[in-house]
Amino acid sequence: MDLLHYDNNNNNAKDSDKCQSHHNKHIKEIICGIVEEMARPNVSDIFPFLRVFDIQGAQARMTNHHAKLFAFFDGVIEGRMLLRTSDSKKFNDVLDSLIDLIEEESSQLSRHDIIHLFGDMFIGGLDTTSTILEWAMAELLHNPTKLVKVREELQHKLVNFGEIVEESHASSKFPYLCAILKETLRLHPPAPFLLPHKSNDDIELAGFMIPKGAQVGVNVWSIGRDSSIWTNPDLFEPERFLECDIDFKGKGGFELIPFGAGRRICPGLPLASRFMHFILASLLHHFDWKLPDDDLNQQDMNMDHKFEFTLRKAKSLCVIHIKV
Ligand code: HEM
């Protein structure tokens, strides 16, 4: 099921694509603005009494970005509702299902809720998912033997046996693909400090006193590279996950928690997990990949991080796809 079609009214495929790509660009710009703002150091986080003065203008800019984002979703919902009444047209995407819910008698969901729900989903899900896929592709191009191995796994299961794989069986059917994503999340967690948490009380943890009200960040990037937990922590070795049942669902151990753990674990985890596996498998199965000529040697690839709110590649990945 699609999340939402922005283009409610276009029957012409070409115009519809154009409109969709215009909206994609617009929404990407807004989300980038929000994510950049979240990453910018703010003196009010250190001296909370300064918050009311908004010295750096962060609050004003953030309010502006959110107003644009909410206006955008409001426009999409408005268009869709009109279309449903005038043409009885339905797209059967998530938006349609949510509108069905608000139209139910005594519904507890409002249009306002949908706007905020989409806000959460897009802010929380867009940059994180695309970043992890970029890193997974970059690691595979940087380690071509692993690229060959995962493509063989997909080829073997999908072509030779023509298998249709149920999502719930993905990890047993494609163990190497799953291991690649775990290894990518270990080395390049999109949210390297999770989201800021705040302690409700004074608490002593591992010998450290965390005072009530302190802001706490969990450095999952560093947990992922801790040599007391992982052998050769800086190497990309998906094989390490084939022999053990470590998962990223925040249950059991805490050595791999790119989505957080416990009560505030990422609510988008099930969706993100499906997206990541499905998109990566599709990219690898349907295309061959190579580096552009001037960057042919995979050892020379720039694999540095850019520490922002999400842990992006310092140099965006540039690759050539060849349809197979
Ligand atoms: C690879 C993809 C993703 C990663 C690595 C990721 C990671 C995270 C992390 C680390 C947190 C904070 C957890 C904490 O505070 O302890 C979080 C929160 C959140 N994520 Fe995700 N996320 C991903 C995809 C998504 C998707 C696809 C959605 C929605 C469709 C989403 C929606 C959210 C929301 C709404 C929150 C805030 C939850 C709260 O305030 O309690 N995320 N995510």
Boltz pocket constraint, residues with backbone or C-beta under 6 A from the ligand:
constraints:
  - pocket:
      binder: B
      contacts: [[A, 120], [A, 121], [A, 122], [A, 124], [A, 125], [A, 126], [A, 128], [A, 129], [A, 132], [A, 189], [A, 190], [A, 191], [A, 194], [A, 195], [A, 196], [A, 257], [A, 258], [A, 259], [A, 260], [A, 261], [A, 263], [A, 264], [A, 265], [A, 266], [A, 267], [A, 268], [A, 269], [A, 271], [A, 272], [A, 276]]
      max_distance: 6.0
